[in-house]
Amino acid sequence: MAVPASTDAEHAYLLAEVERIDLAGPLPQRLWCHARVRNARARAPAQWEADVTLRSLDGGVLGVVRGVRLRRASRDSLSRALGGDLFYKVDWQHAPVATPAAAQLRPPDAFVPRIRQRFGELAESHDLSVYDRLLPELDRLSGDYVADGLRGLGFDDTPGRSFDIASEAQRLGVERTPK
């Protein structure tokens, strides 16, 4: 299903190789497969290459099959190799469509007021207002540490002094991060 449909009735792609299989544990009876075709833009290549991620129905990764290779073979060569007729049939099995989770979710106005109320109760019981008093002090203390660090590097903090940021950073040996 991951490779483009072919109108070529004379060739089929058959599993020829798998580089590596990594499984987290036994696989359940039902799972999802997500294939990423490495050469997806190719048209009728000699082989398709893909990586397949195996996922549980809730989306967790169960394993990865890396380097899946499907090689093109003609019906004539397959018939000769098998010594007779080749029968190939695609058999689809219907699976029920999962109900989208979003349809079951309540709108935000149905629960936000309760969350705000509960947050207020928890903030009061855990005295989160202490941060309103501590944050200005933490900002002041952080600024003092930065100023002491720059002075330790030889920064001249004389009031009114003018300097170019790039040359000052180079003189102090301070690495500048680009904006």
C-alpha positions in Angstrom: 0.0 0.0 0.0 2.9 2.4 0.6 4.2 2.2 -3.0 2.3 3.7 -6.0 -0.3 1.5 -7.7 1.0 -0.1 -10.9 -0.8 -0.7 -14.1 1.9 -3.2 -15.2 0.3 -6.6 -15.1 3.5 -8.3 -16.2 5.5 -7.5 -13.1 5.1 -7.9 -9.4 7.2 -6.7 -6.4 8.1 -9.4 -4.0 9.7 -9.2 -0.5 13.4 -9.8 -1.1 15.3 -8.5 1.9 15.1 -6.9 5.4 18.1 -5.1 6.9 17.1 -5.1 10.5 14.1 -5.8 12.8 13.9 -4.2 16.3 11.0 -5.2 18.5 10.2 -4.0 22.0 8.4 -7.2 22.8 5.8 -9.7 21.5 3.5 -8.2 18.9 -0.3 -8.0 19.6 -2.8 -9.5 17.2 -3.8 -6.1 15.9 -1.4 -3.2 15.2 -0.8 -0.3 12.9 2.0 -0.2 10.3 3.5 3.1 9.0 5.7 2.7 6.0 8.2 5.4 4.8 9.3 4.6 1.3 12.9 5.8 0.8 12.6 6.0 -3.0 9.0 7.2 -3.2 9.5 9.5 -6.2 10.9 6.7 -8.4 8.7 5.3 -11.2 8.7 1.5 -11.5 12.2 1.0 -10.0 14.0 -2.3 -9.9 13.3 -2.4 -6.2 11.3 -0.4 -3.6 13.0 0.4 -0.3 11.2 1.3 2.9 11.3 1.4 6.6 8.2 0.3 8.6 7.2 1.4 12.1 4.9 -1.0 14.0 2.6 0.8 16.4 0.0 -0.3 18.9 -3.6 0.8 18.4 -3.0 3.7 20.9 0.1 4.9 18.9 3.0 3.5 20.9 6.0 2.2 19.0 6.2 -1.6 19.1 9.1 -2.0 16.8 10.8 -1.0 13.5 11.5 -3.0 10.4 14.4 -1.2 8.6 15.5 -1.7 5.0 12.6 -3.6 3.6 13.3 -4.3 -0.1 10.7 -5.4 -2.6 12.2 -6.4 -5.9 10.5 -6.4 -9.3 10.0 -9.8 -10.9 8.3 -10.6 -14.2 5.4 -13.0 -14.3 7.4 -15.2 -16.8 10.4 -15.5 -14.5 8.2 -16.2 -11.5 6.2 -18.8 -13.4 9.5 -20.5 -14.5 10.9 -20.4 -11.0 7.7 -21.9 -9.5 7.3 -24.5 -12.3 3.8 -23.5 -13.4 1.1 -20.9 -13.1 1.3 -18.0 -10.7 -1.7 -17.0 -8.8 -1.7 -13.7 -7.0 -4.7 -12.0 -5.4 -5.1 -8.9 -3.3 -7.7 -9.7 -0.6 -8.9 -6.6 1.4 -10.4 -7.1 4.8 -12.7 -4.4 6.1 -11.8 -2.8 9.4 -14.1 -0.6 11.4 -13.2 3.1 11.3 -12.1 4.3 14.7 -14.1 7.0 16.3 -12.1 10.3 16.4 -11.2 11.2 20.0 -12.1 14.9 19.3 -15.8 14.1 19.0 -15.7 12.8 22.6 -13.9 15.8 24.1 -15.9 18.4 26.0 -15.5 22.1 24.8 -13.0 24.1 26.9 -15.7 26.4 28.4 -17.1 23.2 30.1 -14.0 22.6 32.2 -11.8 25.7 32.2 -13.7 27.4 35.1 -13.2 24.4 37.3 -9.5 24.2 36.4 -9.0 27.8 37.3 -10.8 27.4 40.6 -8.8 24.3 41.5 -5.5 26.0 40.5 -6.4 28.9 42.8 -7.1 26.5 45.7 -3.8 24.6 45.1 -1.8 27.9 44.8 -3.2 29.1 48.1 -2.7 25.8 49.9 0.9 25.5 48.7 1.6 29.3 49.2 2.7 30.0 45.6 2.4 33.7 46.4 5.9 33.3 47.9 7.2 33.4 44.2 5.7 36.9 43.8 8.0 38.0 46.6 11.0 35.9 45.6 11.2 36.5 41.8 12.3 40.2 42.1 15.0 39.2 44.5 16.1 36.4 42.2 16.3 38.8 39.3 18.4 41.2 41.3 20.7 38.4 42.5 21.1 37.0 39.0 22.0 40.5 37.7 24.6 40.8 40.5 26.2 37.5 39.5 26.4 38.5 35.8 27.9 41.9 36.7 30.5 40.2 39.0 31.3 37.7 36.3 31.9 40.4 33.7 34.1 42.4 36.1 36.1 39.3 36.7 36.8 39.0 33.0 38.1 42.6 33.0 34.9 44.5 31.9 35.2 48.3 32.6 31.8 49.3 34.0 32.6 53.0 34.3 29.3 55.0 33.9 29.1 56.7 30.5 31.7 54.5 28.9 31.0 53.7 25.2 32.1 50.5 23.5 31.2 48.3 20.6 29.6 45.0 21.7 31.4 42.8 19.2 34.9 44.1 20.0 34.2 44.1 23.8 33.0 40.5 23.6 36.2 39.6 21.7 38.4 41.5 24.2 36.7 39.7 27.2 36.8 36.3 25.5 33.0 36.0 25.6 31.2 34.0 23.0 28.3 35.8 21.4 25.3 33.9 20.3 23.6 35.1 17.1 20.1 36.5 17.3 
